[in-house]
Amino acid sequence: IEVARRLERSAGAGAFVARYGGDEFAIVIRAAEPEARAVAARVANAMPWPASVGVAVSHGGDADADALLAEADAAMYAAKPGATELS
């Protein structure tokens, strides 16, 4: 519950926050990539422990939801400490 509250505060008004898995959450916002990355940074900083955050951006608004989740998931794993590549 506390994680969800922190995510909602960090994501801001108009964001849709949902639990995606055991300790995974998804945040859907309408924003350009720079703003989406700023939200991701706020989310990571709001957690009391290290958090990995992945970002996926739909260009044109017609992206498949499953494809966006897969892209964000890959970016999150790439952002984990010790990863060789950042997304």
N, C-alpha and C positions, 0 to 999 in steps of 0.2 A: 504494500500500500504506500509506503514511504517513497519507494522508487517511482511509482506512478505519479505521485504528487510532485516530486522533483522534476520529472520529465515534463509534466504539464506546465509547470512554472517556467521551465527553461525554453520550451517550444513556443510559448506565447499564445496569444488569442488566435482563434481560428484553426489551431492545429488539432489533428486527430491523433490521439495516442492510444495504442492497443498493445496488450501483451501478446507476443507472437509465439513464444515458446517458454520453456522453464524459466530461463533468466534472460530472455530476448524480448525486446520491445520494438515496435515500429511506430514511427511518427510520420504522418503525411501532412505536408504543408504545400501551399501554393506559393512558390518563390523561385527566383532565379538562383543559379548555382552558387554565387557568392553568399547570398543570404542563407541558403541551405547549409553551407559549410559553417557559417557563423552560428547557426542553431546547433549544429553537431558539436562545435567547440563548447558552447554553453552547456549542453547536455553532459558532455564528458567532465567538465569542470564542476558540475553540480553534484556529482556522485562522491561519496566519502571514501571510495576505493577506486583503483584504476579501472577505467571503462574504455572499451574499444567501440568505436562508432564508425559505421559505414554509410556512405551517401550515394544515392542514385538519383539522377535527374532525368525527367521525361522532357525531351525537346519536342515541342509541338503538341504535347498533351495527349498523344494517342498511343502511348506505350502500354504494353501488356503488364498487368499488376504482378503476375508471377515472374516475369522477366526483370522488373524493377526490384522485387524482393531478392532475387538471385544476385543481381548486380550489387545491391547494398550489402548482402551477406558476404560476397567475395571481397568487397572493399573493407568490410569490418575485419575479416580475417587478415587481410593485408596490413591493416593498421595496428594489429596486435604487436606488443613488444617482441622484438627479435625477428619480425617479418622482414624480408629483404626488399619488399616493394610496397610503396604506399599508393593508395587510390584516392 
